[in-house]
Amino acid sequence: MSATRYLEIAERLSAELAECAHGTRVAGEAEIARRFGVGRAAARAAVQELERRFVVRRTQGAGTFVNRRIDYVISPERQRVNLAAGTVQPPRLLLLDEPVSALDPADREAALELVDSLTGQGVAVLAVFHEMDAIRRLASRVVFVGEGRIARQGAPDQMLEAAA
């Protein structure tokens, strides 16, 4: 099996899940492994990739620790789905409008890490943020817009200091 097979599986599952209602249960690792003819490790990696991209959310199944089955459900947060849609196959340019505004702290951190990892892969990100800490963390350039025009632009430290 190639090292990227799990990514191919994740992309196919993501496309299928786009047609499902929120809260739909996703097949377990064993079923995914059988369906795609891979080992459970590859199936687990595919589902973990979908979780990293905010396509699915893990919920614990019932049972003892030994028999516990990990189930996945589609996340109900639209923000997570929107971010996931833009990262299934990373584009050359990703446009984001307040991508972390509606997320809880854990999901917010994961989303910021995801955006940061995309820029590390050469994806250009144009994002609207109103949170200064996200700007400090991710921006290489800051543009302030007023009345539909660029009011100021420059390096993040310079621009955020001037805005304070």
Contacts in CASP RR format, 6 or more apart in sequence:
PFRMAT RR
TARGET T0000
AUTHOR 0000-0000-0000
METHOD contacts of the structure
MODEL  1
MSATRYLEIAERLSAELAECAHGTRVAGEAEIARRFGVGRAAARAAVQEL
ERRFVVRRTQGAGTFVNRRIDYVISPERQRVNLAAGTVQPPRLLLLDEPV
SALDPADREAALELVDSLTGQGVAVLAVFHEMDAIRRLASRVVFVGEGRI
ARQGAPDQMLEAAA
1 38 0 8 1.000
1 39 0 8 1.000
1 42 0 8 1.000
5 38 0 8 1.000
5 42 0 8 1.000
6 38 0 8 1.000
6 42 0 8 1.000
6 43 0 8 1.000
6 45 0 8 1.000
6 46 0 8 1.000
6 49 0 8 1.000
7 46 0 8 1.000
7 49 0 8 1.000
9 32 0 8 1.000
9 36 0 8 1.000
9 38 0 8 1.000
9 42 0 8 1.000
9 43 0 8 1.000
9 46 0 8 1.000
10 46 0 8 1.000
10 47 0 8 1.000
10 49 0 8 1.000
10 50 0 8 1.000
10 53 0 8 1.000
10 88 0 8 1.000
11 88 0 8 1.000
11 89 0 8 1.000
12 36 0 8 1.000
13 26 0 8 1.000
13 32 0 8 1.000
13 46 0 8 1.000
13 47 0 8 1.000
13 50 0 8 1.000
13 55 0 8 1.000
14 50 0 8 1.000
14 53 0 8 1.000
14 55 0 8 1.000
14 84 0 8 1.000
14 88 0 8 1.000
15 88 0 8 1.000
17 24 0 8 1.000
17 26 0 8 1.000
17 50 0 8 1.000
17 55 0 8 1.000
17 56 0 8 1.000
17 74 0 8 1.000
18 85 0 8 1.000
20 74 0 8 1.000
21 74 0 8 1.000
22 74 0 8 1.000
22 75 0 8 1.000
22 76 0 8 1.000
23 73 0 8 1.000
23 74 0 8 1.000
23 76 0 8 1.000
24 73 0 8 1.000
24 74 0 8 1.000
25 71 0 8 1.000
25 72 0 8 1.000
25 73 0 8 1.000
26 47 0 8 1.000
26 50 0 8 1.000
26 56 0 8 1.000
26 71 0 8 1.000
26 72 0 8 1.000
26 73 0 8 1.000
26 74 0 8 1.000
27 35 0 8 1.000
28 43 0 8 1.000
28 47 0 8 1.000
28 69 0 8 1.000
28 70 0 8 1.000
28 71 0 8 1.000
28 72 0 8 1.000
29 40 0 8 1.000
29 43 0 8 1.000
29 44 0 8 1.000
29 47 0 8 1.000
29 70 0 8 1.000
30 40 0 8 1.000
30 43 0 8 1.000
32 38 0 8 1.000
32 43 0 8 1.000
32 46 0 8 1.000
32 47 0 8 1.000
33 39 0 8 1.000
33 40 0 8 1.000
33 42 0 8 1.000
33 43 0 8 1.000
36 42 0 8 1.000
36 43 0 8 1.000
36 46 0 8 1.000
47 56 0 8 1.000
47 72 0 8 1.000
50 56 0 8 1.000
50 72 0 8 1.000
50 84 0 8 1.000
51 57 0 8 1.000
51 58 0 8 1.000
51 72 0 8 1.000
52 110 0 8 1.000
52 114 0 8 1.000
53 83 0 8 1.000
53 84 0 8 1.000
53 87 0 8 1.000
53 88 0 8 1.000
53 114 0 8 1.000
54 75 0 8 1.000
54 77 0 8 1.000
54 80 0 8 1.000
54 81 0 8 1.000
54 83 0 8 1.000
54 84 0 8 1.000
54 107 0 8 1.000
54 110 0 8 1.000
54 111 0 8 1.000
54 114 0 8 1.000
55 74 0 8 1.000
55 75 0 8 1.000
55 80 0 8 1.000
55 81 0 8 1.000
55 84 0 8 1.000
55 88 0 8 1.000
56 72 0 8 1.000
56 73 0 8 1.000
56 74 0 8 1.000
56 75 0 8 1.000
57 72 0 8 1.000
57 73 0 8 1.000
57 74 0 8 1.000
57 75 0 8 1.000
57 80 0 8 1.000
58 70 0 8 1.000
58 71 0 8 1.000
58 72 0 8 1.000
59 71 0 8 1.000
59 72 0 8 1.000
59 73 0 8 1.000
60 68 0 8 1.000
60 70 0 8 1.000
60 71 0 8 1.000
61 68 0 8 1.000
61 69 0 8 1.000
61 70 0 8 1.000
61 71 0 8 1.000
62 68 0 8 1.000
63 69 0 8 1.000
74 81 0 8 1.000
75 81 0 8 1.000
77 102 0 8 1.000
77 103 0 8 1.000
77 107 0 8 1.000
78 102 0 8 1.000
79 99 0 8 1.000
79 100 0 8 1.000
79 101 0 8 1.000
79 102 0 8 1.000
79 103 0 8 1.000
80 103 0 8 1.000
80 107 0 8 1.000
80 111 0 8 1.000
82 99 0 8 1.000
83 96 0 8 1.000
83 99 0 8 1.000
83 111 0 8 1.000
83 114 0 8 1.000
86 94 0 8 1.000
87 94 0 8 1.000
87 114 0 8 1.000
87 118 0 8 1.000
90 118 0 8 1.000
90 121 0 8 1.000
90 123 0 8 1.000
91 123 0 8 1.000
92 123 0 8 1.000
92 124 0 8 1.000
93 123 0 8 1.000
93 124 0 8 1.000
93 125 0 8 1.000
93 126 0 8 1.000
94 115 0 8 1.000
94 118 0 8 1.000
94 123 0 8 1.000
94 124 0 8 1.000
94 125 0 8 1.000
94 126 0 8 1.000
95 126 0 8 1.000
95 127 0 8 1.000
96 115 0 8 1.000
96 125 0 8 1.000
96 126 0 8 1.000
96 127 0 8 1.000
96 128 0 8 1.000
97 127 0 8 1.000
97 128 0 8 1.000
98 128 0 8 1.000
98 129 0 8 1.000
98 130 0 8 1.000
99 111 0 8 1.000
99 115 0 8 1.000
99 127 0 8 1.000
100 107 0 8 1.000
100 108 0 8 1.000
100 111 0 8 1.000
100 112 0 8 1.000
100 129 0 8 1.000
100 131 0 8 1.000
100 134 0 8 1.000
101 130 0 8 1.000
101 131 0 8 1.000
103 111 0 8 1.000
112 134 0 8 1.000
112 137 0 8 1.000
112 138 0 8 1.000
115 125 0 8 1.000
115 127 0 8 1.000
115 138 0 8 1.000
116 137 0 8 1.000
116 138 0 8 1.000
118 125 0 8 1.000
119 125 0 8 1.000
119 138 0 8 1.000
119 140 0 8 1.000
125 138 0 8 1.000
127 138 0 8 1.000
129 135 0 8 1.000
129 138 0 8 1.000
129 139 0 8 1.000
132 160 0 8 1.000
132 163 0 8 1.000
135 142 0 8 1.000
135 156 0 8 1.000
135 160 0 8 1.000
136 156 0 8 1.000
136 157 0 8 1.000
136 160 0 8 1.000
139 156 0 8 1.000
140 156 0 8 1.000
141 153 0 8 1.000
141 154 0 8 1.000
141 155 0 8 1.000
141 156 0 8 1.000
142 153 0 8 1.000
142 154 0 8 1.000
142 155 0 8 1.000
142 156 0 8 1.000
142 159 0 8 1.000
142 160 0 8 1.000
143 150 0 8 1.000
143 152 0 8 1.000
143 153 0 8 1.000
143 154 0 8 1.000
144 150 0 8 1.000
144 151 0 8 1.000
144 152 0 8 1.000
144 153 0 8 1.000
144 159 0 8 1.000
144 163 0 8 1.000
145 151 0 8 1.000
152 159 0 8 1.000
152 162 0 8 1.000
153 159 0 8 1.000
END
